[in-house]
Amino acid sequence: MVSTPRPDFARVARLRGAEQGVIDEAARQGLIPEDIAHALTAPSVSDLLLFQGFDVVADLDALAGPSSGFADVPRHLADGEAPARVNVGDTAQCAALYRRLLVGGTATEQAALINRDVLCRLWPQRLAPQAVLEVWERRFPELTAS
């Protein structure tokens, strides 16, 4: 009988702790905004988000993406859920694109592809993990007003 190897949970915890330490130090040095560092080091944040990180625009008014028509998705964000070209007028496609941009897009990509009014309309759909949503909502309380 072949036995299944057991995961080394202690090693995973050490790696997670080390990454959180790196994030804390980067925040102290001003390399990561404090609010994002706090979100990434929360115990409930997923390992994927912890090791990947995320970005947030500095100003909600910077979101100047299209409100209709098509948008070309950055290659690193395109897959089956968010294809390379998205019809922004299709709510499901647009929500999938915004989800990808909130979690994996740079602030520059967010500004170019997310439309402020469309984001406010879609915000109640909870487009991202809780840690990401909390940072956006702390920075931009108007998102929760809609």
C-alpha positions in Angstrom: 0.0 0.0 0.0 1.3 3.4 -1.0 1.0 6.1 1.7 0.2 9.6 0.8 2.8 12.1 2.1 1.6 14.4 4.8 1.9 18.1 4.2 4.5 19.9 6.3 2.2 22.4 7.9 5.0 23.7 10.2 7.1 24.5 7.1 4.1 26.3 5.5 3.6 28.3 8.7 7.3 29.3 8.8 7.2 30.4 5.2 4.0 32.4 5.8 5.5 34.0 8.9 8.7 34.9 6.9 6.7 36.5 4.1 4.6 38.5 6.6 7.9 39.7 8.1 9.1 40.8 4.7 5.9 42.7 4.1 6.1 44.4 7.6 9.6 45.5 6.8 8.7 46.8 3.4 5.9 48.8 4.9 8.3 50.3 7.5 10.6 51.3 4.7 7.7 52.9 2.8 7.8 50.4 -0.1 4.3 49.1 0.5 1.4 51.3 1.7 0.5 50.6 5.4 -3.1 49.7 4.6 -2.1 47.1 2.0 0.6 45.7 4.3 -1.9 45.4 7.2 -4.4 43.6 4.9 -1.7 41.2 3.6 -0.5 40.2 7.1 -4.0 39.6 8.5 -4.4 36.0 9.7 -7.4 35.4 7.4 -5.7 36.5 4.1 -5.2 33.6 1.7 -1.7 32.4 0.9 -2.1 33.3 -2.7 -2.9 36.9 -1.9 -0.1 37.0 0.8 2.5 35.9 -1.7 1.1 37.8 -4.7 0.1 41.1 -3.1 -2.2 43.6 -4.7 -2.3 47.2 -5.7 -4.9 50.0 -5.3 -5.2 53.3 -7.2 -4.4 56.4 -5.1 -7.6 58.2 -6.3 -11.0 56.9 -7.3 -11.3 59.6 -9.9 -8.2 58.1 -11.6 -10.4 55.2 -12.8 -11.0 56.3 -16.4 -11.7 53.0 -18.1 -14.4 52.5 -20.7 -18.0 52.4 -19.6 -19.1 50.6 -22.8 -17.5 48.9 -25.8 -14.5 46.6 -25.5 -11.4 46.5 -23.3 -8.2 44.6 -24.0 -7.2 42.6 -20.9 -3.5 42.6 -19.9 -2.0 39.3 -20.9 -1.1 38.3 -17.3 -4.8 38.7 -16.3 -6.5 36.9 -19.3 -7.8 33.4 -19.0 -11.1 31.5 -19.3 -12.9 33.8 -16.8 -11.5 37.0 -18.2 -10.6 36.5 -21.9 -8.2 38.8 -23.8 -11.0 41.1 -24.9 -14.0 41.9 -22.7 -17.3 43.5 -23.6 -17.6 46.1 -20.8 -21.3 46.4 -21.5 -21.8 42.8 -20.5 -22.2 42.8 -16.7 -20.8 39.3 -16.2 -17.7 39.9 -18.4 -17.1 43.3 -16.8 -17.4 42.0 -13.3 -14.9 39.2 -14.1 -12.5 41.8 -15.5 -12.8 44.1 -12.5 -12.3 41.1 -10.2 -9.0 40.3 -11.9 -7.9 44.0 -11.9 -8.7 44.5 -8.2 -6.7 41.4 -7.2 -3.9 41.2 -9.8 -3.8 44.4 -11.7 -1.4 47.3 -11.2 -2.7 50.7 -10.2 -1.9 51.8 -13.8 -3.9 49.0 -15.3 -6.8 49.7 -12.8 -6.8 53.4 -13.8 -6.9 52.5 -17.5 -9.5 49.7 -17.5 -11.8 50.3 -14.5 -14.5 52.9 -14.9 -15.4 54.7 -11.7 -19.1 54.7 -12.2 -19.3 51.1 -13.4 -17.2 50.1 -10.4 -19.6 51.8 -8.0 -22.5 50.1 -9.7 -20.8 46.7 -9.5 -19.3 47.1 -6.0 -22.2 45.4 -4.1 -21.3 42.2 -5.9 -18.2 41.9 -3.7 -15.7 41.5 -6.6 -12.6 40.6 -4.6 -11.4 38.8 -1.4 -12.3 40.5 1.8 -8.8 41.9 2.5 -8.8 43.7 -0.9 -12.3 45.0 -0.5 -11.5 46.4 3.0 -8.5 48.4 1.7 -10.6 49.8 -1.2 -13.5 50.7 1.1 -11.2 52.4 3.7 -9.6 54.5 1.0 -12.8 55.2 -0.8 -15.8 55.2 1.5 -18.1 56.3 -1.3 -18.0 52.7 -2.7 -20.1 51.6 0.3 -22.5 54.5 -0.1 -24.0 53.1 -3.3 
